Amino acid sequence: MVASKQTDALLISQFSGEDIVVVEIIQGNFKFIAASLYLDIENEITLDLYKIENILQFAKGRRLLVAMDSNTRSKTWHVLTTKRGRILEEFVISNPIHIVNEESQLPTSESNKGTRNGDLKIADNKMVTLLNNWQCNEQESFSDHRIITFHIEKSKDITNDYNFHGTKYIMSEEGFIKFDDNFIKEIKNNFKISETENLDNTL
């Protein structure tokens, strides 16, 4: 629904379907591609990521904003990581896109089954620099999902704290430990070292 006479929304039918809607938002000279997706937990997430990859290719060189109910859990946006969450996490890392959700005391969805933070907002390099004031609101909606709001700054002169111009790497204590283990393993294999304590002497 578009509630402004100054804003047009054009449906991009070749990418839209039962659980996905893709539109081009136009407001004067400002344009961007917006997608809304529901990732069914019963489906293989790789099939949904393939759809997102097609949208990325279509929007290449333009601004892209994706809003999704991902039905995933990852320590990046939740308290634990599941297989689906890991797959989505790796997809984000390997593409020029960024999760723009910010820390909040409120979960993005809440029901009698518990709370989740699976409602994600994802933006490409051009769009992420224009987004600010992300908020998860207490305002009630007609579903178990909270209303998420943010501002899009259209001015070309806008400067803010977002400065993403390449692939974003997800860093966590778990990730650093895994990196250390893999790094030591590679050094041992390449330099034929049997014991970890001999690394310093050998190198």
C-alpha positions as CSV (number, residue, x, y, z in Angstrom):
1,M,0.0,0.0,0.0
2,V,1.4,3.4,-1.0
3,A,-0.1,6.3,1.0
4,S,1.6,9.2,-0.7
5,K,0.6,10.9,-4.0
6,Q,4.3,11.7,-4.5
7,T,5.2,8.0,-4.5
8,D,4.7,5.4,-7.1
9,A,5.2,1.6,-6.8
10,L,5.6,-0.6,-9.9
11,L,5.2,-4.3,-9.4
12,I,8.0,-6.4,-10.9
13,S,6.0,-9.4,-11.7
14,Q,8.8,-11.7,-12.9
15,F,10.1,-11.9,-9.4
16,S,6.9,-11.7,-7.5
17,G,4.8,-14.7,-6.3
18,E,3.0,-16.4,-3.4
19,D,5.6,-15.5,-0.7
20,I,7.4,-12.7,-2.4
21,V,6.6,-9.2,-3.7
22,V,9.1,-7.1,-5.6
23,V,8.4,-3.5,-6.5
24,E,10.2,-0.4,-7.8
25,I,9.6,2.6,-5.5
26,I,9.7,5.9,-7.3
27,Q,9.6,9.3,-5.7
28,G,10.6,12.0,-8.1
29,N,14.2,11.3,-9.2
30,F,14.7,8.9,-6.2
31,K,14.2,5.2,-7.0
32,F,15.0,1.9,-5.4
33,I,14.0,-1.8,-5.6
34,A,12.1,-3.1,-2.6
35,A,11.3,-6.8,-1.9
36,S,9.2,-8.4,0.8
37,L,9.7,-12.1,1.4
38,Y,8.4,-14.9,3.6
39,L,10.9,-17.7,3.9
40,D,8.7,-20.8,4.7
41,I,10.4,-22.9,7.4
42,E,9.1,-26.0,5.6
43,N,11.0,-25.1,2.4
44,E,14.7,-25.5,1.7
45,I,16.2,-22.1,2.5
46,T,18.6,-22.4,-0.5
47,L,15.6,-22.2,-2.8
48,D,14.5,-18.9,-1.3
49,L,18.1,-17.6,-1.4
50,Y,18.2,-18.4,-5.1
51,K,15.2,-16.1,-5.5
52,I,17.0,-13.3,-3.6
53,E,20.1,-13.9,-5.7
54,N,18.1,-13.3,-8.8
55,I,16.7,-10.0,-7.3
56,L,20.3,-9.0,-6.5
57,Q,21.3,-9.5,-10.1
58,F,18.3,-7.5,-11.3
59,A,18.9,-4.6,-8.9
60,K,22.7,-4.5,-9.6
61,G,23.8,-0.9,-9.8
62,R,20.6,0.3,-8.2
63,R,19.5,0.6,-4.6
64,L,17.9,-2.5,-3.0
65,L,16.0,-3.0,0.2
66,V,14.8,-6.4,1.3
67,A,12.4,-7.0,4.2
68,M,11.9,-10.6,5.2
69,D,10.4,-13.0,7.7
70,S,13.4,-15.3,7.5
71,N,12.3,-18.0,10.0
72,T,16.0,-18.3,10.9
73,R,18.1,-18.0,14.0
74,S,21.7,-16.8,14.1
75,K,23.8,-15.3,16.8
76,T,24.1,-12.3,14.5
77,W,20.5,-11.4,15.2
78,H,19.4,-14.0,17.8
79,V,20.7,-15.9,20.8
80,L,21.7,-19.0,19.0
81,T,22.5,-20.3,15.5
82,T,20.6,-23.0,13.6
83,K,21.5,-24.6,10.3
84,R,19.1,-22.3,8.4
85,G,20.6,-19.3,10.2
86,R,24.1,-20.3,9.3
87,I,23.2,-20.7,5.6
88,L,21.6,-17.3,5.5
89,E,24.5,-15.8,7.4
90,E,27.0,-17.2,4.8
91,F,24.8,-15.9,2.0
92,V,24.9,-12.4,3.4
93,I,28.7,-12.6,3.9
94,S,29.3,-13.7,0.3
95,N,27.2,-10.9,-1.3
96,P,27.5,-7.1,-1.2
97,I,24.5,-6.8,1.1
98,H,24.1,-6.0,4.8
99,I,21.7,-6.8,7.6
100,V,20.6,-3.4,8.9
101,N,18.7,-4.5,12.0
102,E,20.0,-2.8,15.1
103,E,20.0,-4.0,18.7
104,S,16.6,-3.6,20.4
105,Q,15.1,-4.6,23.8
106,L,12.1,-5.9,21.8
107,P,12.0,-9.0,19.7
108,T,10.8,-8.5,16.2
109,S,8.0,-11.1,16.7
110,E,6.3,-12.6,19.7
111,S,3.7,-15.3,20.0
112,N,2.6,-18.1,22.3
113,K,5.5,-20.1,20.8
114,G,8.0,-17.6,22.1
115,T,10.0,-14.7,20.8
116,R,12.1,-14.3,17.6
117,N,14.3,-11.8,15.8
118,G,13.9,-13.3,12.4
119,D,12.4,-10.3,10.7
120,L,15.4,-8.9,8.9
121,K,16.0,-5.8,6.8
122,I,18.8,-6.2,4.2
123,A,20.2,-3.5,2.0
124,D,22.9,-3.4,-0.7
125,N,25.9,-1.1,-0.6
126,K,24.1,1.9,-2.2
127,M,21.0,1.7,0.0
128,V,22.7,0.9,3.4
129,T,24.3,4.4,3.5
130,L,20.9,6.0,3.3
131,L,19.2,4.2,6.2
132,N,19.0,5.4,9.8
133,N,16.8,5.4,12.8
134,W,15.9,1.7,12.7
135,Q,13.3,1.0,15.4
136,C,11.4,-2.1,16.6
137,N,8.1,-0.5,17.9
138,E,5.8,-1.6,20.7
139,Q,2.8,-0.6,18.6
140,E,0.4,-3.5,18.0
141,S,-0.1,-4.9,14.5
142,F,-2.6,-7.4,13.1
143,S,0.0,-10.2,13.4
144,D,2.6,-11.6,15.9
145,H,5.2,-9.4,14.2
146,R,6.1,-6.0,15.5
147,I,6.2,-2.9,13.3
148,I,9.7,-2.0,12.2
149,T,10.4,1.6,11.1
150,F,13.4,3.4,9.7
151,H,14.2,6.5,7.7
152,I,15.6,6.7,4.1
153,E,17.6,9.8,3.5
154,K,17.3,10.8,-0.2
155,S,19.8,13.7,-0.1
156,K,23.0,13.0,-2.0
157,D,24.9,15.2,0.5
158,I,23.8,13.1,3.5
159,T,26.6,11.7,5.7
160,N,26.2,9.3,8.5
161,D,27.9,6.6,10.5
162,Y,27.2,3.9,7.9
163,N,30.3,3.4,5.7
164,F,29.9,0.0,4.1
165,H,31.4,-0.2,0.6
166,G,32.3,-3.9,0.4
167,T,31.5,-7.3,1.8
168,K,30.8,-7.2,5.6
169,Y,32.3,-10.0,7.7
170,I,30.4,-11.2,10.7
171,M,32.8,-11.3,13.7
172,S,32.1,-13.0,16.9
173,E,34.1,-14.8,19.6
174,E,32.9,-18.1,18.1
175,G,34.2,-17.0,14.7
176,F,37.6,-16.0,16.1
177,I,38.0,-19.3,17.8
178,K,37.1,-21.1,14.6
179,F,39.5,-19.0,12.6
180,D,42.3,-19.7,15.1
181,D,41.7,-23.4,14.9
182,N,41.7,-23.4,11.1
183,F,44.8,-21.2,10.9
184,I,46.8,-23.4,13.2
185,K,45.7,-26.5,11.3
186,E,46.8,-24.9,8.0
187,I,50.2,-23.9,9.5
188,K,50.7,-27.5,10.8
189,N,49.9,-29.0,7.5
190,N,52.0,-26.7,5.4
191,F,55.1,-26.7,7.6
192,K,54.8,-30.3,8.7
193,I,54.5,-29.5,12.4
194,S,53.1,-32.1,14.7
195,E,52.7,-30.2,18.0
196,T,51.1,-26.8,18.5
197,E,53.8,-25.8,21.1
198,N,56.4,-26.1,18.3
199,L,54.8,-23.4,16.2
200,D,56.8,-20.5,17.6
201,N,60.2,-22.3,17.3
202,T,59.5,-23.4,13.7
203,L,58.2,-20.0,12.5
